[in-house]
Amino acid sequence: GILHLTGRAAEMIKRGGLMIHAQEVEYVLSLHEAVVEAAVVGIPDDSQDEMVVAFIVARGPVNEAQIIRHCRQNLAGYKVPQRILAVSSLPRNTTGKIVKAALRDIYRVEPGS
């Protein structure tokens, strides 16, 4: 089938000169049996592009390698997250929308980021 994505330009991630719909990566992550929900953001890197970083709420312990493998099987290589961070919940605003700016802040203080 064909998946058509619509959304805000702010939801786009620039990687290797190509644009990535965060929603597409989130959808693929949500298909993995260990993932309850996911949010994907772009984090600026040294190459003036963005690194694809996924935050997931998981059903128990997370095997990052398995989730990366799942993404590689279902996404073009440039869309595969470079980092996957497990969180207990995703930050939301009063209307229930995920606050992606807060996720970027979490990444900035995460050890090893």
ABEGO torsion letter per residue (X at the ends): XBBBBBEBAAABBBBGGBBBBAAAAAAAAAABAABABBBBBBBBBAAGBBBBBBBBBBBEBBBAAAAAAAAAAABBAAABBABBBBBABBBBBAAGBBBAAAAAAAAAABBGX
